[in-house]
Amino acid sequence: MDSLFLIFDIVNLGLAALLWWITIKNYSVLPDTIPTHFDFEGKADHFGNKKFSFLLPVLAIVCYIAFAIILHYAGAGSNSVVITDKNRDAQLFIMMFFMRWLLMLIFLIFLNIQDYTIRYTADTDAKPRFPLMASVFMIIASVIVLFIFVGVFK
């Protein structure tokens, strides 16, 4: 169980590092003004200074630290089910696994947005490599699966 969590932690840290690397690598070729927001059709509707390209990498580090703190105090929070001696280990595993899974999804979404932003600055006809609605669906589906597992292991 600990090795699974270690693998997740390494992958998540690697995704955060990849996000920083992509940003730093492409920063010098970005124009002074870059898209900072896209509408539902994938067209840029807000623009800002190219320093905004560091927003997602900074948010990734903030998320990583926040999730690390939450996982450190994993048993201290409130739960959707009553925690007993019988279900404690299962519920803790589900929560710790889901938090790491959610962080990975967030980092993959950040990477997709950053890649799209960089490619969009060179070609306004560029499309995201992974549709944003599919990303939202993955998070919603993950939450549904979480509630199923929490209910099964009451």
C-alpha positions as CSV (number, residue, x, y, z in Angstrom):
1,M,0.0,0.0,0.0
2,D,2.8,2.4,0.9
3,S,4.6,1.6,-2.4
4,L,1.5,2.5,-4.3
5,F,1.2,5.8,-2.6
6,L,5.0,6.4,-3.2
7,I,4.5,5.8,-6.9
8,F,1.6,8.2,-7.0
9,D,3.7,10.8,-5.1
10,I,6.6,10.4,-7.6
11,V,4.3,10.6,-10.6
12,N,2.6,13.7,-9.3
13,L,5.9,15.4,-8.5
14,G,7.1,14.4,-11.9
15,L,4.0,16.0,-13.5
16,A,4.5,19.2,-11.6
17,A,8.2,19.2,-12.7
18,L,7.1,18.6,-16.3
19,L,4.7,21.5,-16.1
20,W,7.6,23.8,-14.9
21,W,9.9,22.4,-17.6
22,I,7.4,23.0,-20.4
23,T,6.8,26.5,-19.2
24,I,10.4,27.5,-18.8
25,K,11.4,25.9,-22.1
26,N,8.8,27.8,-24.0
27,Y,8.8,31.1,-22.1
28,S,11.3,32.8,-24.4
29,V,9.3,32.1,-27.6
30,L,6.0,33.2,-26.2
31,P,4.7,36.6,-27.4
32,D,4.4,39.4,-24.9
33,T,0.6,38.8,-24.7
34,I,-0.8,35.3,-24.3
35,P,-4.2,33.9,-23.8
36,T,-5.2,33.5,-20.2
37,H,-8.7,32.1,-20.6
38,F,-10.6,30.2,-23.2
39,D,-14.3,30.0,-23.9
40,F,-16.3,26.7,-24.4
41,E,-15.4,26.7,-28.1
42,G,-11.7,26.8,-27.3
43,K,-11.1,30.4,-28.5
44,A,-9.1,32.7,-26.3
45,D,-11.3,35.4,-24.7
46,H,-8.9,37.0,-22.2
47,F,-5.3,37.9,-22.7
48,G,-2.5,38.9,-20.4
49,N,1.3,39.3,-20.0
50,K,3.4,36.3,-20.8
51,K,4.3,36.1,-17.1
52,F,0.9,34.6,-16.7
53,S,2.4,31.4,-18.2
54,F,3.8,30.7,-14.7
55,L,0.4,30.8,-13.0
56,L,-0.4,27.1,-13.6
57,P,3.1,25.8,-12.4
58,V,2.8,27.9,-9.3
59,L,-0.8,26.6,-8.7
60,A,0.6,23.1,-9.2
61,I,3.1,23.6,-6.4
62,V,0.5,25.1,-4.1
63,C,-1.9,22.2,-4.8
64,Y,0.9,19.7,-4.2
65,I,1.7,21.3,-0.8
66,A,-2.0,21.6,0.1
67,F,-2.6,17.9,-0.7
68,A,0.5,16.9,1.2
69,I,-0.8,18.7,4.3
70,I,-4.3,17.2,3.9
71,L,-2.8,13.7,3.5
72,H,-0.6,14.2,6.6
73,Y,-3.7,14.8,8.7
74,A,-5.8,12.2,6.8
75,G,-7.6,10.8,9.8
76,A,-8.4,14.1,11.5
77,G,-11.2,15.3,9.2
78,S,-14.9,14.6,9.0
79,N,-16.1,11.7,6.9
80,S,-19.2,10.9,5.0
81,V,-19.5,7.5,6.9
82,V,-19.0,6.7,10.5
83,I,-15.4,5.5,11.0
84,T,-15.2,2.3,13.1
85,D,-12.3,0.0,14.0
86,K,-13.6,-2.4,11.3
87,N,-13.7,0.1,8.4
88,R,-10.9,2.6,9.4
89,D,-8.2,1.0,7.2
90,A,-10.3,0.7,4.2
91,Q,-11.7,4.3,4.5
92,L,-8.3,5.7,5.0
93,F,-6.9,3.9,2.0
94,I,-9.8,5.1,-0.2
95,M,-9.3,8.7,0.9
96,M,-5.5,8.7,0.5
97,F,-5.8,7.0,-2.9
98,F,-8.5,9.3,-4.1
99,M,-6.6,12.4,-3.1
100,R,-3.5,11.3,-5.0
101,W,-5.7,10.4,-8.0
102,L,-7.4,13.7,-7.9
103,L,-4.1,15.6,-7.7
104,M,-2.8,13.6,-10.7
105,L,-6.0,14.6,-12.7
106,I,-5.5,18.2,-11.8
107,F,-1.9,18.2,-12.9
108,L,-2.9,16.5,-16.2
109,I,-5.5,19.2,-16.8
110,F,-2.9,21.9,-16.0
111,L,-0.5,20.3,-18.5
112,N,-3.2,20.1,-21.1
113,I,-4.1,23.8,-20.6
114,Q,-0.5,24.9,-20.6
115,D,0.3,23.0,-23.8
116,Y,-2.8,24.4,-25.5
117,T,-2.0,27.9,-24.4
118,I,1.6,27.6,-25.8
119,R,0.4,26.1,-29.1
120,Y,-2.5,28.6,-29.4
121,T,-0.1,31.5,-29.3
122,A,1.5,30.1,-32.5
123,D,-1.6,28.9,-34.2
124,T,-5.1,30.1,-33.3
125,D,-6.6,27.1,-35.0
126,A,-4.8,24.7,-32.6
127,K,-7.0,22.4,-30.6
128,P,-6.4,21.0,-27.1
129,R,-4.8,17.6,-27.1
130,F,-7.4,16.4,-24.7
131,P,-10.9,18.1,-24.6
132,L,-11.6,20.0,-21.4
133,M,-15.0,18.5,-21.1
134,A,-13.5,15.0,-21.0
135,S,-11.3,16.2,-18.1
136,V,-14.3,17.5,-16.2
137,F,-16.0,14.2,-16.9
138,M,-13.0,12.3,-15.5
139,I,-13.2,14.2,-12.2
140,I,-17.0,13.7,-11.9
141,A,-16.7,10.0,-12.7
142,S,-13.9,9.7,-10.1
143,V,-16.1,11.3,-7.5
144,I,-18.9,8.9,-8.3
145,V,-16.6,5.9,-8.1
146,L,-15.3,7.4,-4.8
147,F,-18.8,7.5,-3.3
148,I,-19.5,3.9,-4.5
149,F,-16.3,2.6,-2.8
150,V,-16.9,4.6,0.4
151,G,-20.4,3.1,0.5
152,V,-19.3,-0.4,-0.2
153,F,-16.7,-0.4,2.6
154,K,-18.8,1.2,5.3
